[in-house]
Amino acid sequence: MALNLNYEPNVLVEDTNAITREEWLKWRAQGIGGSDVAAALGFSPYKTRRDLYYEKSGIEPAISDDENNWVAKEVGHRLESLVAEIYRHKTGYEVYAIHKLFQHPLYPFLLANVDFFVQKPNGSRGILEIKTSHYQNREKWANNSIPRHYEYQGRHYDCVVNLDFAAFACLFGNSESDFVMREVERDLDDEENTVAELSHFWNRYVLARMEPPYTEKPDLALESIRRFHGQADESLPDIHIGASFAPALEQFLVLKEEKAALERSARELETKMKGLYVPIADQLGQGISGVCISGADKYEFWYKPSGRTSIKKESLEKLQMEHPDIYGEYVSTSDTRSFSVKKAAV
């Protein structure tokens, strides 16, 4: 599949600011946008391929978590113009917005809603992807790197709109020193492979109405299952599954026993370690640190106190009975599930 670079993108929506959120979601469902690419390729840290399939198929989750992250989304949206202005100030490049939904003319399922566009003095044009993040995520941008899911988002926009490079600007705090910017040139070989993989996802799963398998990290997959299947229902009868799952169940039992053996070993080691520092703790008394010098060796050690605050179960029950309004405001219940297996003869 050789990429043709002699094209202009189609415009599906002339002004994305003039449509409702419901209309916007309907347009998004018609293809793969930049923020969908990492999920479609199977390396998104936020959603699985199954999640993306459900979105494009119009299948709503049984449990919505939108209320939990609306503040972060709103902050990011409101700071977009500021981050773009910092980038313009630092580079001197022309930065401008075009509020359109673009479509690749040769691969109509590839869509792009670009934050900002950039034009350099030499005439080359690219996209500017704006990000805001917590300071603890700064290491993900260290050594001139770009988080992979963001990089492929920018590369996707270059592919759809047919531009030369993708620039990224990320703000971590409230000063200019809390700002990083990165840039990647368009890579046509990588783009060709990506388009092929996105085509496979769109045709094999979305158009064929077939759920893709879970291939992501287990925690991400289990969270997806929770959201789309809903809360556990203890009134349901046993669910009978096919014999093809028996090897996985057998392997689970083997690994469970290995884990239990390691935990027993760890507990034994922990007991031995405590036995070694019992006389040292006796020497410290109420002290929390000490020093031991033996010849040329110096040992520094600590026996620090730690504590945690908790609410007794009976106190919570009393609060729920006597002050249900306060209980409802401050106490939440999460649905966590544990998996176990027991083997027996039929």
Secondary structure, DSSP 8 states (H G I E B T S, - for coil): ---------EEEES-GGGS-HHHHHHHHTTSB-GGGHHHHHT--SS--HHHHHHHHTT---SS--GGGSHHHHHHHHHHHHHHHHHHHHHH--EEE----EEE-SSSTTBEE--SEEEE-TTS-EEEEEEEE--GGGGGGGGGG---HHHHHHHHHHHHHHT-SEEEEEEE-SSSGGGEEEEEEE--HHHHHHHHHHHHHHIIIIIITT------S-HHHHHHHHHHHH-S--TTS------GGGHHHHHHHHHHHHHHHHHHHHHHHHHHHHHHHHHHHHHHHTT--EEEEEETTEEEEEE----------HHHHHHHHHH-HHHHHHH----------------
